[in-house]
Amino acid sequence: MNDQSTTIAEIKSRIADFARERDWERYHTPKNLACAVAAEAGELLELFLWQEEARRERLEEEAADVAICLLNLCQVAGIDLAAAIERKMARNAEKYPADKVRGSARKYDEY
């Protein structure tokens, strides 16, 4: 599997199969999975606590944990992640027009 050849749908299916094989589906409510996303994101952030860089192997593991939890949430909640990202990027393009915000880290309501 790699980013170039694997679809989001394929990954979501593998994650669902993994949970089903272990009879974990009963625990995978949207609330529980949203909490898991936050917990795993915290573990990802912890890698950078008190240092500027994280070891590549640990960074990959924690990034994968965040992605697995997020994709699992999308699967359970019936979210088409690619479509949701496309809609969000379109809204962001309206809020942050490149010609107005280029090089600035200010929030959209500050320019």
C-alpha positions as CSV (number, residue, x, y, z in Angstrom):
1,M,0.0,0.0,0.0
2,N,1.1,3.6,-0.7
3,D,-0.4,7.0,-1.2
4,Q,-0.1,6.8,-5.0
5,S,-2.0,3.5,-5.5
6,T,-4.4,3.1,-2.4
7,T,-7.8,4.8,-2.2
8,I,-9.4,6.1,0.9
9,A,-12.2,3.6,0.4
10,E,-9.7,0.7,0.4
11,I,-8.1,1.9,3.6
12,K,-11.5,2.4,5.3
13,S,-12.5,-1.1,4.2
14,R,-9.4,-2.6,5.7
15,I,-9.9,-0.7,9.0
16,A,-13.5,-1.9,9.1
17,D,-12.5,-5.5,8.4
18,F,-9.9,-5.3,11.2
19,A,-12.5,-4.1,13.7
20,R,-15.1,-6.6,12.6
21,E,-12.6,-9.5,12.9
22,R,-12.1,-8.6,16.5
23,D,-15.7,-7.8,17.3
24,W,-14.9,-4.2,18.2
25,E,-17.6,-2.6,16.1
26,R,-19.8,-2.3,19.2
27,Y,-17.3,0.1,20.7
28,H,-16.8,2.2,17.6
29,T,-19.5,4.9,18.1
30,P,-18.9,8.3,16.5
31,K,-18.3,9.7,20.0
32,N,-15.8,7.1,21.0
33,L,-14.0,7.4,17.7
34,A,-13.9,11.2,17.9
35,C,-12.4,10.8,21.4
36,A,-9.8,8.4,20.0
37,V,-8.9,10.8,17.3
38,A,-8.2,13.5,19.9
39,A,-6.3,11.1,22.1
40,E,-4.1,9.9,19.2
41,A,-3.5,13.5,18.1
42,G,-2.3,14.2,21.6
43,E,0.2,11.3,21.4
44,L,1.4,12.7,18.0
45,L,1.8,16.2,19.5
46,E,3.6,14.7,22.5
47,L,6.5,13.6,20.2
48,F,7.4,17.2,19.8
49,L,7.2,18.2,23.4
50,W,10.5,19.8,24.5
51,Q,12.1,19.1,21.1
52,E,11.7,20.4,17.6
53,E,11.9,17.0,15.8
54,A,10.5,13.5,16.4
55,R,12.0,10.2,15.4
56,R,10.7,9.2,12.0
57,E,9.5,5.8,13.1
58,R,7.4,7.1,16.0
59,L,6.1,10.0,13.9
60,E,4.9,7.5,11.3
61,E,3.2,5.3,13.9
62,E,1.4,8.1,15.6
63,A,0.3,9.7,12.3
64,A,-1.0,6.3,11.3
65,D,-2.9,6.0,14.6
66,V,-4.6,9.4,14.0
67,A,-5.5,8.5,10.4
68,I,-6.8,5.1,11.4
69,C,-9.1,6.6,14.0
70,L,-10.3,9.4,11.7
71,L,-11.0,7.0,8.8
72,N,-12.8,4.7,11.2
73,L,-14.9,7.6,12.4
74,C,-15.7,8.5,8.8
75,Q,-16.6,4.9,8.0
76,V,-19.0,4.6,11.0
77,A,-20.5,8.1,10.5
78,G,-20.9,7.6,6.7
79,I,-18.7,10.5,5.8
80,D,-17.2,10.6,2.3
81,L,-13.9,12.1,3.4
82,A,-12.6,13.1,0.0
83,A,-15.9,15.0,-0.7
84,A,-15.8,16.6,2.7
85,I,-12.2,17.7,2.1
86,E,-13.1,19.1,-1.3
87,R,-16.0,21.2,0.2
88,K,-13.8,22.4,3.1
89,M,-11.0,23.4,0.7
90,A,-13.5,25.4,-1.4
91,R,-14.8,27.2,1.8
92,N,-11.2,27.9,2.9
93,A,-10.4,29.3,-0.5
94,E,-13.2,31.8,-0.1
95,K,-12.1,32.7,3.5
96,Y,-8.4,32.9,2.6
97,P,-8.0,34.3,-0.9
98,A,-4.4,33.8,-1.9
99,D,-3.9,37.4,-3.1
100,K,-4.9,38.7,0.3
101,V,-3.3,36.3,2.7
102,R,-0.1,35.2,1.0
103,G,2.6,35.0,3.5
104,S,0.4,35.9,6.5
105,A,-0.6,33.6,9.4
106,R,-3.4,35.8,10.5
107,K,-7.0,34.4,10.8
108,Y,-9.5,35.2,8.1
109,D,-11.3,37.8,10.3
110,E,-8.1,39.7,10.9
111,Y,-7.4,41.0,7.4
